[in-house]
Amino acid sequence: MRTALLALTLGLALLAGTARADTFAVVPSTPLTLPDLTPNPSLITPDALSTPPDAPAQLSYSQLLGLWQRAGAAYGIPWQVLASINKIESNWGRNMGPSSAGAIGWMQFMPSTWLRWGTDADGDGVADPWNPTDAIFSAARYLAAAGATTDLYRGVYAYNHADWYVREVLDLANVYAQGAGVAFAVDQLQTNLQQARRRVVAANKALVVGRAAVKRLARIQARWQAREEQAALLSDRLAAGRQAGLAGVRLVAAQTNARRLADKLHAAQQALARAGSAARPASFSPGVGALLDAPTYASNYVFPVGGGPGLVSVAHTHHDYPAADIAAPAGSPVYALADSVVLQAWHQPDPRCGIGMTIQSSDGKVWTYCHLAYEEPGVVPGVRLTAGQSVGLVGQTGDATGPHLHLQLQPPTEYPQSEAWFEGFAGRAFRWQDAATPMVSDAVESSTIPAQALAAPQLQTDSSQLISFTPPQGPRPQVRALASLSGGAPVFAIAPTPENVVAFTR
């Protein structure tokens, strides 16, 4: 991981110096007093607690950093952990919900939890989860009450009861520990990738429509030409000829438009390739890889959809026949699941499968991918793919409800989810929709989180009033407080155990 982080730091150095502000909210002044670590007896909240504001406020990167640091110092939580949760939960305020589960605001609190732990940190008389200051200070308070000042795993697990979630948060916090410049540069890489993917999806959708128009007009012209040739009367022949000519004019216009759309898609593809190349060195770092939707490897297999368990999910069964519907946001990257050869590929949507392909993996099994929003132009019959090679982007073309990758073994005699390699990615590349996702033993590597975020003394409270949280069973990283070299507040380090050390092999 240290090599990956070094490459990340070097690869992002230029970006870190030029990272621009993005869409966030204004930071009010920090109050002199803050709530302690006991639940609220009562709380004044916005009239419409679960309704987002019409015009969310905005923050620069430097304002965000100051907010994380002040909240972290107030409650004894490393600012990098707050920044990581803020990133994973709402993408730093860009996607505040309400979520499908009903979570709201900058730090995605459930309304019932907000009533117990929400904080009026900016002193305006209202505890507002849509306000960045209130939300981030409340998250710090909640983490502290859960014991995060001495056990980061325990505290973060209380925030979201999932081992994969804790791993993502702490992995990303370790990356942010390299410096705020790296944190903001990673955000810029992610933003560039997401924008490039959206442009490719939009351009390909327009081209699909444009090419369909060309085919439709070509058929119309051919029908009129056939009528012209078959007409017995001269008047009928002339009338059919005029219609064929009009269809021909429309066809030429449609062909011109299709060429323009193809050029636009080509430019979008080049921009995506550049964004992908820029992000590739950083994507090998744990934590960052999930943000950048990098492929997840295990032995000879790769999970076919990028994004990690925070975004990607699947159920154990699929309707009434064996297949896996891998749910993921539209535009998520789709990868070859193993070294394979393309047997079939269709770039125009099939009525049922949409855009997709059929491949034969190196173990002889045949797989079909369906419902892509976009398929790489190089994916054609006979082409050999390497495990983890990008083949397209998630969509919902064809007979599909919601964006997902439909993965099916041919013939469909068994569920892909029952394959050992597939199940092995649970908790690392996806989460189960219909069952608990198992814990994964490989965890974050030892890394020191800087002490500057903890410059202020921690709040004192009666330990008997703290909420009791039960950590999960099984191996997990142990987090201990270390003495600061400067004699100030403690530094938190994540200590690995032998089963926590990850050996990355491609």
DANORCOR-V825966 format. One record per pair of residues at least 4 apart in sequence whose ideal C-beta (glycine too) atoms are under 7 Angstrom apart, sorted by the first residue. I is the first residue (numbers start at 1). J is the second residue. If there is no record, write none. Layout:
I_J, I_J
//
This chain:
1_5, 1_285, 1_286, 1_445, 2_6, 3_7, 4_8, 4_284, 4_285, 5_9, 5_175, 5_178, 5_285, 6_10, 7_11, 7_281, 8_12, 8_175, 8_182, 8_281, 8_282, 8_285, 8_288, 9_13, 9_178, 9_182, 11_281, 11_282, 12_16, 12_182, 12_185, 12_186, 12_282, 14_18, 15_19, 15_185, 15_188, 15_189, 16_181, 16_182, 16_184, 16_185, 19_61, 19_184, 19_185, 19_188, 21_60, 21_61, 22_191, 23_58, 23_94, 24_58, 24_59, 24_64, 24_92, 24_93, 24_132, 25_56, 25_57, 25_58, 25_59, 25_93, 25_132, 26_57, 26_58, 26_59, 27_59, 27_63, 27_66, 27_67, 27_132, 27_133, 28_122, 28_133, 30_70, 31_121, 31_122, 31_123, 34_74, 34_119, 34_121, 34_137, 34_459, 35_40, 35_119, 35_141, 36_459, 36_461, 37_141, 37_144, 37_145, 37_459, 37_461, 37_466, 38_461, 38_465, 39_116, 39_117, 40_115, 40_116, 40_117, 40_118, 43_115, 43_118, 43_127, 44_125, 44_126, 44_127, 45_49, 45_118, 45_126, 45_127, 45_128, 46_126, 46_128, 49_111, 50_98, 50_104, 50_111, 52_96, 52_130, 53_130, 56_93, 59_63, 59_64, 59_93, 59_132, 61_65, 61_184, 62_66, 63_67, 64_68, 64_92, 65_69, 65_180, 66_70, 67_71, 67_132, 67_133, 67_136, 68_72, 68_79, 68_82, 68_83, 68_136, 69_73, 69_79, 69_453, 70_74, 71_75, 71_82, 71_136, 71_137, 71_140, 72_77, 72_78, 72_79, 72_82, 72_140, 72_453, 72_454, 73_453, 73_454, 73_455, 73_456, 74_137, 74_140, 74_456, 75_140, 75_141, 75_144, 75_458, 75_459, 76_144, 76_149, 76_454, 76_458, 77_81, 77_82, 77_140, 77_143, 77_144, 77_148, 77_149, 78_173, 78_449, 78_453, 78_454, 78_492, 79_83, 79_453, 80_84, 80_173, 80_176, 80_177, 80_449, 80_453, 81_85, 81_152, 81_156, 81_169, 81_173, 82_86, 82_136, 82_139, 82_140, 83_87, 83_176, 83_183, 84_88, 84_169, 84_172, 84_173, 84_176, 85_89, 85_107, 85_139, 85_159, 85_169, 86_90, 86_92, 86_106, 86_107, 86_136, 87_91, 87_92, 87_172, 88_168, 88_169, 88_172, 88_310, 89_107, 89_108, 90_94, 90_95, 90_96, 90_106, 90_107, 90_108, 91_95, 92_187, 93_106, 93_132, 96_104, 96_105, 96_106, 96_130, 97_103, 97_104, 97_108, 98_102, 98_103, 98_104, 99_103, 99_108, 102_110, 102_111, 103_108, 103_109, 103_110, 104_108, 104_109, 104_111, 104_129, 105_109, 105_129, 105_130, 105_135, 106_129, 106_130, 106_132, 106_135, 106_136, 107_135, 107_136, 107_138, 107_139, 109_113, 109_114, 109_129, 109_138, 110_114, 111_115, 113_117, 114_118, 114_129, 117_138, 117_141, 117_142, 118_127, 118_129, 118_134, 118_138, 119_127, 119_134, 119_137, 119_138, 119_141, 120_124, 120_125, 120_126, 120_127, 120_134, 121_133, 121_134, 121_137, 122_131, 122_133, 122_134, 127_134, 128_134, 129_134, 129_135, 131_135, 132_136, 133_137, 134_138, 135_139, 136_140, 137_141, 138_142, 139_143, 140_144, 141_145, 142_146, 142_159, 143_148, 143_155, 143_159, 144_148, 144_149, 145_466, 145_467, 146_154, 146_155, 146_158, 146_467, 146_469, 147_151, 147_154, 147_155, 147_469, 148_152, 148_154, 148_155, 148_156, 149_458, 150_481, 151_155, 151_479, 152_156, 152_170, 152_479, 152_492, 153_157, 153_166, 153_471, 153_476, 153_477, 153_479, 154_158, 154_469, 154_471, 156_166, 156_169, 156_170, 157_161, 157_166, 157_471, 157_472, 158_469, 160_165, 162_437, 163_167, 163_427, 163_439, 163_440, 163_472, 164_168, 164_309, 164_427, 164_431, 164_437, 164_440, 165_169, 165_310, 166_170, 167_171, 167_440, 167_443, 167_444, 168_172, 168_287, 168_290, 168_308, 168_310, 169_173, 170_174, 170_444, 170_477, 170_494, 171_175, 171_286, 171_287, 171_444, 172_176, 172_287, 173_177, 173_449, 174_287, 174_444, 174_447, 175_182, 175_186, 175_285, 175_287, 175_288, 176_182, 176_183, 177_447, 177_448, 177_449, 177_450, 178_182, 180_184, 181_185, 182_186, 183_187, 184_188, 185_189, 186_190, 186_282, 186_288, 186_291, 187_191, 188_192, 189_193, 189_278, 189_279, 189_282, 189_292, 190_194, 190_291, 190_292, 191_195, 192_196, 192_275, 193_197, 193_275, 193_276, 193_279, 193_292, 194_198, 195_199, 196_200, 196_271, 196_272, 196_275, 197_201, 197_272, 197_331, 197_393, 198_202, 198_331, 199_203, 199_268, 199_271, 200_204, 200_268, 200_269, 200_272, 200_374, 200_393, 201_205, 201_330, 201_331, 201_373, 201_374, 201_393, 201_395, 202_206, 203_207, 203_261, 203_264, 203_265, 203_268, 204_208, 204_265, 204_373, 204_374, 205_209, 206_210, 206_261, 207_211, 207_258, 207_261, 207_262, 207_265, 208_212, 208_348, 208_349, 209_213, 210_214, 210_254, 210_257, 210_258, 210_261, 211_215, 211_258, 211_348, 212_216, 213_217, 213_254, 214_218, 214_251, 214_254, 214_255, 214_258, 215_219, 216_220, 217_221, 217_247, 217_250, 217_251, 217_254, 218_222, 218_251, 219_223, 220_224, 220_247, 221_225, 221_244, 221_247, 221_248, 221_251, 222_226, 223_227, 224_228, 224_240, 224_243, 224_244, 224_247, 225_229, 225_244, 226_230, 227_231, 227_240, 228_237, 228_240, 228_241, 228_244, 231_236, 231_237, 231_240, 232_236, 233_237, 234_238, 235_239, 236_240, 237_241, 238_242, 239_243, 240_244, 241_245, 242_246, 243_247, 244_248, 245_249, 246_250, 247_251, 248_252, 249_253, 250_254, 251_255, 252_256, 253_257, 254_258, 255_259, 256_260, 257_261, 258_262, 259_263, 260_264, 261_265, 262_266, 263_267, 264_268, 265_269, 266_270, 267_271, 268_272, 269_273, 270_274, 271_275, 272_276, 273_277, 274_278, 275_279, 276_280, 279_283, 279_292, 282_288, 282_292, 283_288, 283_289, 283_292, 283_294, 284_289, 285_289, 286_444, 288_292, 289_294, 290_307, 290_308, 290_310, 293_306, 293_307, 293_332, 293_333, 294_306, 295_302, 295_306, 295_335, 295_388, 296_302, 296_303, 296_425, 296_428, 296_429, 297_302, 297_388, 297_505, 297_506, 298_421, 298_424, 298_425, 299_421, 300_338, 300_387, 301_337, 301_338, 301_387, 301_421, 302_335, 302_336, 302_337, 302_338, 302_387, 302_388, 303_425, 303_429, 303_430, 304_326, 304_334, 304_335, 304_337, 304_405, 304_407, 305_312, 305_326, 305_328, 305_332, 305_334, 305_394, 305_405, 306_332, 306_333, 306_335, 307_311, 307_312, 307_328, 307_329, 307_332, 308_312, 308_429, 309_427, 309_429, 309_430, 309_431, 309_437, 311_328, 311_329, 311_332, 312_326, 312_327, 312_328, 312_429, 312_430, 313_327, 313_430, 313_431, 313_433, 314_324, 314_325, 314_326, 314_327, 314_417, 314_430, 314_432, 314_433, 315_433, 315_434, 316_417, 316_432, 316_434, 316_435, 317_415, 318_322, 318_323, 318_324, 318_325, 321_412, 322_409, 322_412, 322_413, 322_414, 322_415, 323_406, 323_407, 323_408, 323_412, 323_416, 324_407, 324_415, 324_416, 324_417, 325_404, 325_406, 326_404, 326_405, 326_407, 326_430, 327_402, 327_404, 328_332, 328_394, 328_403, 328_404, 328_405, 329_394, 329_403, 330_373, 330_394, 330_395, 330_396, 330_403, 331_373, 331_393, 331_394, 332_393, 332_394, 333_390, 333_393, 334_369, 334_372, 334_391, 334_392, 334_393, 334_394, 334_405, 335_388, 335_389, 335_390, 335_391, 336_340, 336_359, 336_385, 336_386, 336_387, 336_388, 336_389, 336_391, 337_361, 337_367, 338_361, 338_362, 338_387, 339_361, 339_362, 339_386, 339_387, 340_359, 340_360, 340_361, 340_362, 340_385, 341_359, 341_360, 341_382, 341_384, 342_357, 342_359, 342_379, 342_380, 342_381, 342_382, 342_383, 342_385, 343_358, 343_359, 343_360, 343_366, 343_381, 344_357, 344_358, 344_381, 345_357, 345_375, 345_379, 345_380, 345_381, 346_350, 346_355, 346_356, 347_355, 347_375, 349_354, 349_355, 349_397, 349_398, 350_354, 350_398, 351_398, 351_399, 352_398, 352_399, 353_370, 353_371, 353_398, 354_370, 354_371, 354_372, 354_395, 354_397, 354_398, 354_400, 355_372, 355_375, 355_395, 355_397, 356_368, 356_369, 356_370, 356_371, 356_372, 357_369, 357_375, 357_379, 357_391, 358_366, 358_367, 358_368, 358_410, 359_367, 359_385, 360_364, 360_366, 361_365, 361_367, 365_409, 366_410, 367_407, 367_409, 367_410, 368_408, 368_410, 369_405, 369_407, 370_398, 370_406, 371_395, 371_396, 371_397, 371_398, 371_400, 371_404, 371_405, 371_406, 372_392, 372_393, 372_394, 372_395, 372_397, 373_393, 373_394, 373_395, 373_397, 374_392, 374_393, 374_395, 375_379, 375_391, 375_392, 376_390, 376_391, 376_392, 378_383, 379_383, 379_391, 385_389, 385_391, 394_403, 394_404, 394_405, 395_403, 396_400, 396_402, 396_403, 400_404, 407_416, 408_412, 409_413, 409_414, 409_416, 414_418, 416_422, 417_422, 417_423, 419_423, 420_424, 425_429, 425_430, 426_430, 426_432, 426_437, 426_438, 427_431, 427_437, 427_438, 427_439, 427_440, 428_440, 431_437, 432_436, 432_437, 439_472, 439_474, 441_475, 441_499, 441_500, 442_500, 442_502, 443_476, 443_477, 443_500, 444_477, 444_494, 445_496, 446_493, 446_494, 446_495, 446_496, 447_494, 448_491, 448_493, 449_491, 449_492, 451_484, 451_486, 451_488, 451_489, 451_491, 454_489, 454_490, 455_488, 455_489, 461_465, 472_476, 475_497, 475_499, 475_500, 477_494, 477_495, 477_496, 477_500, 478_495, 479_492, 479_494, 480_493, 480_495, 481_490, 481_492, 482_490, 482_491, 482_493, 483_490, 484_488, 484_489, 484_490, 484_491, 496_500, 496_501
//
